[in-house]
Amino acid sequence: MKTSKLVLQLCFVAIASVLTTGCFKQIPPSSVGIKFSASSGIQEKLLRPQVTFVGLRQRLIIYPTSIKNASYVRNTTEGERQGDDSIKASTVEGATLPVDVTVAWHVDPANVVKAFETFGTEDLNEIQHKFIRSVAIYGVNVVSGERSIFDLTSKERAQFGPEIKKVVTPILDDMGITVDDVYIGEVYPNDEINAKVSERVAKRNELEQAIIGLQQAKIDAQTTMTNAKKNAELNALLAAQGDKAIEIKRLENQRKAIAGWDGQPSQIGDGTIPFTDINPRDLAGGSTASATASGK
């Protein structure tokens, strides 16, 4: 009996000791901690890995300083929770597109108190599900609301990540969360939206073909005008050369005729000396007149 009583007493003492003295807890690597007292509030910031004593009315809150990824995706086996957890993005046309979004974040040691005052918990899943997710939804729709369906479904959709980061960074910073990056993954348009995208692509291709055809027509017209101008200049040159060639040929023929003339007036015609305007009769008449004048 005495032994049993002694054992019970020792058990009560041990339990009372634990209840009154607390225990030791460790702050793991890449983490920071806040020691909070129910009676006095925040007692200590623990900014490096260590083992610390946590009393009966105290609580140790631990936040990660390494980068964590809060993923909100459609795949049921990935992301923060089961089922479709993708963020619904509204476009300028009023359409809604599910989008896979990942927010990379951490708690900076300088913001650990701010994080505790905002969340008051070390449950990372709760932080990512409630707080970061709601801010991500807001940021995605701020950006997508100024874009079209075709912008979100194109290959350039990854450019939205930096724009969303600009929106969500100041909001989460006020909560003590540092945003490292925002990634945009797959977009899931429905059949109606796919039909619109296909129609838009077809129309764009038609427009590009029309532009190419117009440019080719302009080039062909310019080529035709250039060729016509060259042909006109060539024809004018050939015509001028033709007139000169005829004149040269006429002179050449005249030269040959003069070279072959025997010096005698032609017996045919009015007797004009070839290749001149001189008529021998006029010369004879002139001599006769002179002689008559001398006789008188």
Secondary structure, DSSP 4 states (H G I P E B T S, - for coil): -HHHHHHHHHHHHHHHHHHHH-EEEEE-TTEEEEEEETTTEEEEEE-SSEEEEE-TTEEEEEEE-S-EEEEE-S-TTSSSSSS--PEEEE-TTS-EEEEEEEEEEE--GGGHHHHHHHH----HHHIIIIIIHHHHHHHHHHHHTTS-HHHHHSGGGGGHHHHHHHHHHHHHHTTT-EEEEEEEEEE---HHHHHHHHHHHHHHHHHHHHHHHHHHHHHHHHHHHHHHHHHHHHHHHHHHHHHHHHHHHHHHHHHHHHHH--SPPPSSTT-PPTTSS--HHHHHHHHHHHHHHHH-
